[in-house]
Amino acid sequence: MNFVQDKEEIFDNVESFLEGLEMNSEQERKKTIQLIKKSKTFLVIDIDDVLVFAPSTFIGYKNYLIENFSGKLMEHETNPILTQLFGSTPKIDKTLDEQFLNFCDEIEVNRNDVGLSRDYWILKNI
């Protein structure tokens, strides 16, 4: 698989990821939920005061499709690429952790299934 080359490709993947939560088959939705539960690093996009959380494993590969997710996180491959494109490293943020848990509630993911700590890149006003 090829890595994303620019932010435009990342945003295309975020859109595809969100579609996986809302419109794909039940099997694809289950894979999307599994990816959220396992992931430790997320891109957070703040659009008009709505936070969207997208796992780095999903958004780091060019034209990634949820059916390609094998159950294995590839953050060790995607995070360096994303760090370079964003110009910053992901950070631990307790406020974002709480917002992430609210996001999980909205998409019906049990808070107890997502681990204790995550790292985040945050982009505002996209």
VMD Tcl script that draws the C-alpha trace (Angstrom):
set ca {
  {0.00 0.00 0.00}
  {1.12 3.52 -0.74}
  {1.15 6.30 1.83}
  {-0.78 9.53 1.46}
  {1.22 12.36 -0.12}
  {-0.72 15.42 1.00}
  {-3.52 16.67 3.23}
  {-6.06 16.41 0.40}
  {-5.58 12.63 0.32}
  {-5.89 12.52 4.11}
  {-9.19 14.41 3.99}
  {-10.46 12.04 1.29}
  {-9.69 9.18 3.67}
  {-11.45 10.94 6.56}
  {-14.54 11.27 4.38}
  {-14.32 7.59 3.44}
  {-13.88 6.67 7.12}
  {-17.00 8.60 8.12}
  {-18.96 6.94 5.32}
  {-17.84 3.61 6.79}
  {-19.55 4.53 10.03}
  {-22.75 5.71 8.39}
  {-23.43 4.06 5.05}
  {-21.43 0.89 4.49}
  {-22.48 -2.71 5.02}
  {-22.79 -4.12 8.52}
  {-19.49 -6.00 8.09}
  {-17.67 -2.81 7.05}
  {-19.21 -0.91 9.95}
  {-17.97 -3.62 12.33}
  {-14.44 -3.26 10.92}
  {-14.66 0.51 11.32}
  {-15.70 0.11 14.96}
  {-12.92 -2.43 15.52}
  {-10.41 0.06 14.14}
  {-11.67 2.78 16.50}
  {-11.46 0.44 19.48}
  {-7.87 -0.62 18.72}
  {-6.39 2.69 17.60}
  {-4.17 4.81 19.82}
  {-3.55 7.77 17.49}
  {-6.22 9.94 15.86}
  {-6.55 12.97 13.68}
  {-9.12 15.32 15.18}
  {-10.80 17.72 12.80}
  {-12.79 20.57 14.28}
  {-15.43 21.65 11.77}
  {-17.89 24.25 13.03}
  {-17.50 23.02 16.63}
  {-18.06 19.37 15.68}
  {-15.10 17.08 16.41}
  {-14.39 14.18 14.09}
  {-11.86 11.49 15.14}
  {-10.14 9.47 12.41}
  {-7.63 6.69 13.19}
  {-4.12 7.24 11.84}
  {-3.94 3.69 10.46}
  {-6.91 4.44 8.21}
  {-6.00 7.93 7.03}
  {-2.29 7.30 6.42}
  {-2.63 5.08 3.35}
  {-3.60 6.36 -0.08}
  {-7.20 5.52 -1.03}
  {-7.59 3.20 1.95}
  {-10.77 1.17 2.17}
  {-12.13 -0.30 5.38}
  {-12.42 -3.75 3.80}
  {-8.58 -3.72 3.61}
  {-8.29 -3.45 7.40}
  {-6.84 -6.77 8.59}
  {-7.30 -6.09 12.29}
  {-3.65 -5.12 12.69}
  {-2.77 -1.50 13.49}
  {-0.11 0.04 11.30}
  {0.41 3.24 13.28}
  {4.16 2.61 13.37}
  {4.10 3.10 9.58}
  {1.48 5.81 9.18}
  {2.28 8.10 12.13}
  {5.70 9.24 10.81}
  {4.13 10.10 7.43}
  {1.27 12.00 9.05}
  {3.64 13.78 11.44}
  {5.63 15.00 8.46}
  {2.52 16.19 6.58}
  {1.02 17.94 9.62}
  {4.33 19.39 10.78}
  {3.75 18.23 14.36}
  {3.69 15.11 16.48}
  {0.45 13.83 18.03}
  {-0.08 14.83 21.65}
  {-1.85 13.40 24.68}
  {-4.77 15.65 25.59}
  {-7.17 14.85 28.45}
  {-9.84 17.22 27.11}
  {-9.73 15.50 23.72}
  {-9.88 12.13 25.49}
  {-13.22 13.14 26.99}
  {-14.43 14.41 23.61}
  {-13.30 11.13 22.05}
  {-15.37 9.20 24.58}
  {-18.36 11.39 23.68}
  {-17.71 10.56 20.02}
  {-17.71 6.86 20.97}
  {-21.06 7.32 22.71}
  {-22.48 8.90 19.55}
  {-21.39 6.01 17.35}
  {-22.40 3.42 19.97}
  {-18.93 2.20 20.93}
  {-18.64 1.17 24.56}
  {-16.27 3.48 26.45}
  {-14.76 0.47 28.22}
  {-13.61 -0.96 24.87}
  {-11.27 1.85 23.80}
  {-8.32 1.86 26.19}
  {-7.18 4.60 28.52}
  {-5.00 6.98 26.55}
  {-4.67 8.24 23.01}
  {-2.57 10.72 21.06}
  {-4.07 13.37 18.79}
  {-3.30 15.74 15.98}
  {-5.92 18.47 15.83}
  {-6.82 20.57 12.80}
  {-9.19 23.50 13.11}
  {-11.31 25.40 10.63}
  {-10.84 23.09 7.68}
}
mol new
graphics top color blue
foreach p $ca { graphics top sphere $p radius 0.5 }
foreach p [lrange $ca 0 end-1] q [lrange $ca 1 end] { graphics top cylinder $p $q radius 0.2 }
display resetview
